[in-house]
């Protein structure tokens, strides 16, 4: 199962216009980044790894006296951008893991109403993301802890890891050439955020 959005979510590095912003002021941030996945197999020392560099998203951030508040978090990654470095394996993965019964391949998507970020010292924060991750258009609860660091002004970088169970989405772990993917897949996200230009801050957000 390849990866998932690493939302984030996920993502949410959004984290904040924060450190340089004023308390109580809301900022809209745009997010971009990569999602990586690693799935163990039934073969010793063999795992399937892949990534997408097309993770996108946005969120509203508000600076609070004791940290940051993220709201209206939304992240997504097109299934067609997920790759393992082997075309045949990618085709197999997309068909068996991400394609619905009617032949559709909805984006991987993470949505959360709210997330609280606690200071870790300096310009660093820890954000506890909790929301819904959608695979094949099916949403299930998903949580991830993100480490966020201010990269200058309203720019931030963030990373985090979490596990996803294919069985939660009624997905049977695929098998190819005798190699079977584990039911549990590790997801890793690396993201960067920047303040959205004022003129587009009120624009649509769904991809």
Protein Blocks (a to p, Z undefined) as FASTA:
>chain_A
ZZjehiabebpaknopklmmcehiacddddddddddddddfbehiacddddfkbccdddd
dddfkbccdehiacdddfklpcehiaklmmmmmmmmmpcfkopacddddddfbdcdddeb
jjbdcddddddddeehiacddddddddddeehjbccddddddddfklnopacddeehiac
dfbdcdddddddddddfklmmmcfbZZ
